[in-house]
């Protein structure tokens, strides 16, 4: 089967948050030329593929996830020619490139939405979006009780009295996926970037798009801002699978390309449906992101994460962070303890069968940054009041030097402020230090790609002391041991390939992991 030999099945992907990776033109915001200039670093790190966040034309109300034109590059990030050069040079280095698509919504500055606002109720222009009359005698109440994932109502009223749906910010109106023009436009976008040579797509809010007939009210018990155990009519409607089948048909015309979906669905049977042979190739798995640093809880998360894709005949995926969640160093406790635990989990993640998604900066051991209130840029934080918001994990990367902006830009005013405390964790400071977090990631990725022990998709679990686990990859023989207890533990028999921290008298210290054969 294609899935057994496909390049993405065991690939190490590296998410580039374009705004925060490298700035080439001195405006304080990362760009495509900045990424091109750092391809040597990415090759040295050893990653197989990139995932680029949106770089399309956008007013940046949600930093690019509000797209005004999905088939052009925003001048903030460069030109279409810059993208083509980046893609060509990445391919020369053996690095594949995948990009975001955002099919659930557009920007409110998109030509379609401008036309909809200028057209009357019931017009073809409005039918591309989800406009409805309001409730109440004067129609001054929203059409239903849906809440935006950014906080507040999911409806905004327009001057003629109708309301439009936006599951995210008011600047991101939801598209109407019962309108054939919407599907045709996404197909055009997919083919545009595939013809330019991209290797695949990350589908934003892949469990969104389709809405249930009649738009029924939400259960008041639904967690409006995250995954919920109760039925949420805003997401995971059965008709969404028709959209993914359309996407897959297009990709199948371009051999060697793939799609991974951002799918926040907790029901395992329903999640597996997105991975059927005629739908997505991969589905993001967020269980490790949502699990505390506890061996028993992590083992359960791993077992459940393997079961879902296996039932669908697809590879598993693993990630510890992305641009929407806190960095793992901070989730695990910040400071030295947070770094130790994050290093341990990096070895656990990279030992598992399937595709791995790294987030830029995690290889440096970066933690969250406390953003001053007057510098907050995240629209979700502004509307929902979330502590730190997503900005905390989006601060530009430190490359070199002793002071901000650490080589990220020649402009000292970066789009989010960089902490002076990062002088010790720049790429320059870590590159030649064999004990650094960067060196650990480089070595781990190298071993993962080259050692025969990393064969086999099935795990066998060892008996282990409380607070610990050890698993072996059948078919290859790799053993990964994790110690989340407070005491050093004896390792299973075997030769140690790599450990997240030095062993102590041959034992694995607390907050550490090791690979053995």
Secondary structure, DSSP 8 states (H G I E B T S, - for coil): -HHHH-GGGG-EEEEE-GGGT--SSSSSS--HHHHHHTHHHHHHHT-SEEEE---EE---TTTTSS-SEEEEE-TTT--HHHHHHHHHHHHHTT-EEEEEE--SB--TTSHHHHHHHHS-TT-TTGGGB-EE--BSTTS-B-SS--B-TTSSBSEEE-TTS-EEE-SS-TTS-BB-TTSHHHHHHHHHHHHHHHHHT--EEEETTTT-S---TT-----TTS-TTS--SS--TTS--TTHHHHHHHHHHHHHTSTT-EEEE------HHHHHHTTSTTS-SEE---TTTTS-S-HHHHHHHHHHHHHHHHHHT---EEES--TTS--HHHHTTSHHHHHHHHHHHHHHHHHSSSEEEEETTGGGT-------GGG---HHHHHH--SSTTGGG------SSSSTTTTS-SSSS-SS---GGGGGGSHHHHHT-TTSHHHHHHHHHHHHHH-GGG--S-EEE----TTEEEEEETTT--EEEEE-SSS-EE--SS-EEEESS--BTTEE-SSEEEEE-
